[in-house]
Structure formats: structure tokens, C-alpha cells
Amino acid sequence: MSNLPATGRTSRVTVRLIAIQILVFSLLLTLGGRLWYLQIRNGEEFANEAKSNHVQQVIDPATRGSILDARGVPLADNQTRLVVSASRTELLKMKDDGKGVLGRLSKVLGMSEKEIRNKVRLCDAKTPQPCWNGSPYQPIPITDEATTQQALQIRERSEDFPGISAEPTAVRRYAAPGKANTAQVLGYLSPVTDDEIKKAEHTRSPLLRSDQIGRSGLERTYDSDLRGKAGVTRYEVDNLGRVIGQTKSEKGRSGSSVVTSIDARVQALTERELDQAMKTARKEVDRNTGTNYKADSGAAVVMEAKTGRVVAMASNPAYDPNAWVGGIDAKDYANLTGKKSNYPLLNRAIQGQAAPGSIFKVISTAASVNAGYDFNGHYPCTSSYSIGGQVFKNFESESHGAISLGRALEVSCDTVFYKLSHDEWKKDGGDKPKKDAHNWFYKTAHQFGLGKETGVDLPNEVTGRVPDRQWKKQFWNANKTDWCEAAKAWPKKKDFNTKLAREGCLEGMKLHAYDSINYAIGQGDTLVTPIQMATIYSAISNGGTLFNPTVGKAVVSPDGKDIRQIKPSSHGRLPVGKKTLAQMDSALAGVATRGTAAWRFGGWPQDKIPMHAKTGTAEVYGKQTTSWFATYTKDYAILMTIAQGGTGSGASGPAVRNIYNALYGVNEKGDIDPKAALLPKPQDSLPKIASDGTIESQPIKPLAPKPSAEPASEEQ
């Protein structure tokens, strides 16, 4: 028992009570302050966050617009299929990461477990196809070819397949009407990635996780028009997931359709003729090697000469764009991207680069006139041309005496252009250029539109190359370190590659005489694309306008009321006067009637439909020659090229002639049958559009059986 007096004990109790009161008051004050902070100062912010945490979105994907040919025939549209998808998020919530579910699913679908697991794994730098390149929060399609019975099994046994859905879905279809594949022109789709969603957040076309976007071709160029806008319905739910109300929603809209200038009938014909020409070339023997031509790739362009609109564009090897629909498998991906298949995803009409050979001589002709040479002057067409110890031969060492520039085009005389280009090189100072050098042959090529894009409305067009003095310096700067390192092996090692490296190290920055000579006939370091040369020959046909090639013709809204026409536009004019252009036009007509292409246009109704042509056979180091055939009438320009295919008129000539026969309805006797003509004149009008927005299409008949092709011949 304490001996303290009662008053002392009372004092201690009082102190303790006061301390407790202060502590309680402090706690209440802190709690009140916190409540004020949450409810008053930041109340609205936290209320919004709470609300958003309980809002669920239901996305109704937009129907993608169709891509149509000039007559309204669908080249790409949509069809309803039963699509089986997996929610990766739901699968990962399971103890076994969904392995059991995917195992059961494989038995229903008749697919291996490995194949299904590969489809739902996420893509990264180290993961090979197939894999999912889209958002991990979006259902991942496993197959778009499920049967009704398979879909019913999945839906009726939903407890065995959590995270798996089987729903009818609109998927992309590449119809290939009349066997018009059109793969590289159309392109393909794949799922949007999270990075792309983030980049598009503040643009006019934001992306949702459910979106598929164009990766190449027209699907990419016109993606924002074709894609439309998905509908989004937002529901407010409680903590148990029960819907307690509907919040702000966004109405969706279907994508617009793109009408193109492609004619599916001409496209199918062009693809077939190119393919047949390549097969025929492979049966021919290369005189230089004694082996058959490889003819491993090719391209062809049919263009409206007066507008630049593309009527047909073929690239070989081709592929089936439907392989991308629903997710591509490993075998198809390897075929599309591997060296063995020669990279069929490339559109060689706009991405294939090669030396043009003699079809380049129209540029050298214009350059000669611009430099002051008379078109009708007399220039020696000798069998060869020599500088120093080098001899540059004419084709098969032919000699034609003194001829005009026009005749040089007709017979494709190399030595005439060798001398003219060499003379200009010397006037400009040779390998020590003057400050005021004219560089006519190179300047003219740039003015013809080479070395830059044509502006075609397809993605990833390449520029080609004009190997002028500036390019030589840039190329030397980029490669001199490697060249000089390899050149150290000289003189102990005197093989061709070491010799070439030594020359590049010491003088690679200079434009040599042999550079100018090779350049004059489209050889050496010169590179062009088929679309560039088709544009140039179209310009010669139409009087000099270099049109931007276009495939898209109009964008039509889903209801058909809003039509945005894509008008032809140009990027310049040929740097030649009317007189010179008329003289070149006459010479190119001579090529088709009495020159190197005459044997391919025998019986052509020249008096009714004047034909113009230029042949080209380009040499490529380490490979067989490249075949080029450039032609035009008043309506169309048609260009075809075949890599390692042989001569211009020999390999490509018959195919180009067959396309013209079909366009104008010309039979074997040279008579014109209007009823048989596919497209005797370019059509500027659009397909008919019904009151409900439906675009009417015209029927397309399959092509007639292909007659046996005549053998090629070694003509330049």
C-alpha cells in the first residue's frame, strides 16, 4: 500500500487524464484533417478515380471498309467466320497458367497444344512467329476457321473453357476476283500494339486494343479511312461486377470504302502474263553461262498515260494475303520472309531496284539534246568504243555507221551514247571537275524524276540511284574505311575483290570515264524502279507531264453520300521541248515497227493504235541479265521487267504484247474486235452507288486459257 497522501494520488490521476484527453483530441484532429483532405480538397479527384475503377467498356469493333477495283469489284472485303479466341489475362489467373484449358481446346479444334500456346504467347525481339503482336489485354484469335460444332462444344461446356470465346466475327477477306491476287498492292492487317495505341492517343484517329491496322499496301496508306471507329459502351458496375447503370458511350461508325483504279481483269491478266513470261524464260539457255535463266523475280505496271493512274501492278513472287487473317502460322511466316522464297512481301514494282539498261537511253537522248547536240546529227555507231586499255562493245558488236539520235534509239546503239557521255565528261573536267560543270547526263536524269520517289500512294517506295559526282563522294565516305582495310592485302593478294577495294580506297570518290560510259546506257551504279520508268514513258506519251502514280481513285463513306475523289497530280515535267519530245516519240514508234521490238509487234494495227517501245537488257555483276520492256500508246504505258530473265524483247516482249491485245481487243491477224476489248480507253467514272450506300460491282469473267508461249530470242 502506497504511503502517498490522497492529494498526491489525485494529482497524478488528473495529469494522466489530461494526457489521454490531449492524445484523443490529437487523433481526432488528425482524422478530421485527413477526412477534409479526402472529401473536400481532393474529393472530386478521388470520386472520379473510384468511379473509373468501376466502369467497364464493351467494344463493338467497326466493320472495315472494302477495297474495290475501278468497276466496283471487291478486292478486299469482310466475311463472317466463327472465331475462337483466348483471353490471356484470364488464362494467367489460373494456377497452371491455362495449360489445362488450352489442352482441352486443342482436342476440340484438332490443333496441337504447342501451336495454340505459340499463338497466345507475346511477341518480342527474341520470339519467333507465330506469336501475338497486339495488346495482351485483347482476346487473342486462335482460329477463324472453327466449325459450328466446335463453337457449340466450347460454348455449351463453358466451365471447361474459361477465358475462351467462340463468336461469329467479321474478318478480312482478300477475294482475288478472276484470280487477280493483287497481294503487294493491297497489303495486309495485323493487331495494333500498345506502343501504337499510346502514339495515337492525341491524334484524329485514336486506336483501341481491338483494332487491326494496315501494315503494307493500300491497307496501310488508307488505314484511317478504311478502319472506321469502334463503338464503345461503358457500364458502371459495383464491387461484385453487377451492372448498376450506363455511363457515357461513343457511337461507332463503319469504315469507308476505297475505290481504286485497278481493273481486276487487267490485273489478273498482267499477273498471269508476268508469271508465264518468267516460266518461259527459265526454259531458255543463257549463252554466257550455258545454264538456263533463273528468272527469279519480276514486276509489271499498266498505267494510264494521261493521268498516272495504275490499272494493274504485278509483282512476282507473289503470296496469298489471306495467310495473315486470323494470325499467321510459323510455316507461312517463314515462306513470306525467307530467302528461299525470295521475299514475296516485297512489291517489286515500287521496291525492286535494278540497272535499267537501254530503256534509260531516252534520258541520255534528252541529255544530249540539252547539251547542244543535234537530234538529227550524224553520230558514229561503231562496233566498239575504247578508252585507255578498256573496250566497250556494242550489242553483239553490231555497227550501223553514222546515224541520228533517233536511229540510235531504234537500233539501241550503245556506242553512240558511250561517246556522247564521254565527251561531256571530258568537257566537265573529267575526274577533276570544273566548278561550273554542267553534268548534263546526270542533271537530266534528276529532272526525269530519278533518284527520288514518284509519290505513288503505296508505302515504302524506294528512290533508286543516280550515280553522279555527289553520290560518288557520299558512297566513298561511307565505305572508305572498309575498302582501305581490305586493300592492305595488296599486292600479296590480287584477286578481283582486293583489286576493287584498292581502287575504291584510292579513287572511289572520283567519277571516272568508264563510270560515265556505263551510265549512258543505264549500266554501272544506276538503279531505277519499274514505277519510275513507267512514269517516264507515260510522260513521253502524254506530252511531258510526270504524274504522281496513284492507285486510290476515291474514298466513299458507308452511306455513299460523302465521296472524296483522288485527283491526278504531277511532280514536274520532262526537261525537253515539244520538238525534241515529238522526235523521241517518232523514234520510239520506230523501235516498235523497224527497231529492236519490231519482231514482237508484227501485225499490230499501227495505223489505228500507234505503238511505241524501248527494249533493255541490263548486265548485273555475278548474275544473269535483267530483261526490261517499256512501251506506250496514247492511252497506256506498260512496263515489264524480269530479273535474270534474259533480253528485253525476248523475255518480256510476248507478255506485254498479250496485255495490249487484250486491252484493245486485237486478234492474231491484227484486227480490232471492240467486243473482245477489256479496256480500250481509260475510264474516269466511278462505279454506281445505290441509295443505301452500296457500291454496285460489275461481273468479272475468268480469263481464257493461256495459249502456249513462243520461245524467247536473243534480241536486245
PEHUNOR-V810559 format. One line per field, one symbol per residue. ss: DSSP state (A for helix, B for strand, O for the rest). psi: psi as a letter, one per 30 degrees, with the letter a starting at -180 (. if undefined). Layout:
ss = ???
psi = ???
This chain:
ss = OOOOOAAAAAAAAAAAAAAAAAAAAAAAAAAAAAAAAAAAAOAAAAAAAAAAOOBBBBBBOOOOOOBBOOOOOBBBBBBBBBBBBBOAAAAAOOOOOOAAAAAAAAAAAOOOAAAAAAAAOBOOOOOOOOOBOOOOOOOBBBBOOOOAAAAAAAAAOAAAOOOBBBBBBBBBBBOOAAAOOOAAAAOOBBBOOAAAAAAOOOOOOOOOOOOBBBOOAAAAAOAAAAAOBOBBBBBBBOOOOOBBBBOOOBOOBOOOBBBBOOOAAAAAAAAAAAAAAAAAAOOOBOOOOOOBOOOOBBBBBBBBOOOOBBBBBBBBOOOOAAAAOOOOOAAAAAAAAOOOOOOOOOOAAAAOOBOOAAAAAAAAAAAAAAOOOOOOOOBBBOOBBBBOOBBBBOAAAOOOBBBOAAAAAAAOOAAAAAAAAAAAAAAOOOOOOOOOOOOAAAAAAAAOOOOOOOOOOOOOOOOOBOOOAAAAAAAAAAAAAAAAAAAOOOOOOOOAAAAAAAAAAAAOOOOOAAAAAAAAOOOOOOBBOAAAAAAAAAAAAAOOBBBOOBOBBBBBOOOOOOBBBOOOOBBBBOOOOAAAAAAAAAAAAAAAAOOOOAAAOOOOOOOOOOOBBBBBBBOOOOOOOBBBBBBBOOOBBBBBBBBOOOOAAAAAAAAAAAAAAAAAOBOOOOOBOAAAOOOOOOOOOOOOBOOOOOBOOOOOOOOOOOOOOOOOOOOO
psi = kkgkleeeeeeeeeeeeeeeeeeeeeeeeeeeeeeeeefdegeeefeeeeeefgkkkjkjkkkkllklafggkkekallkljkklkjeeeefflegggeeeeeeeeeefglleeeeeefflkkaffklkkljfakffkkjkekggkleeeeeeeefhfffhkgkljkkkklkkjfhkggjegefeeallllkleeeeefgeglfilklffkklkflaeeeegeeeeeakkkjkkkklafggkkflkaklkklklllkjklfkjeeeeeeeeeeeeeeeeeeffkkjfefglkkeiflllkkkkkeffgkjekjkkklaljffffkgkkleeeeeeffleeghiffkjffffkklkfbffffeeeeeeeeffgkkegakkkilflkkkbgkkjllkghlkgaklleeeeeefhjefefeeeeeeeeeeggbgiklehkeheeeeeeeffglglkfgkhklhklfakjiaeeeeeeeeeffeeeeeeefffkgejhleeeeeeeeeeegffkjlefeeeeefghabgkklleeeeeeefeeeeggfkjkjkkekelkklefgfjjjkjkkllgalkhkleeeeeeeeeefeeefegbfgeffgkgkiefeikkklklkjkkkkflllkkkjkllafelkkkkkjkhfbldfeefeeeeeeeeeeefhkaffglkjeffkeifkkkflllkklfgfkjklkkkklklkklkkllllik.
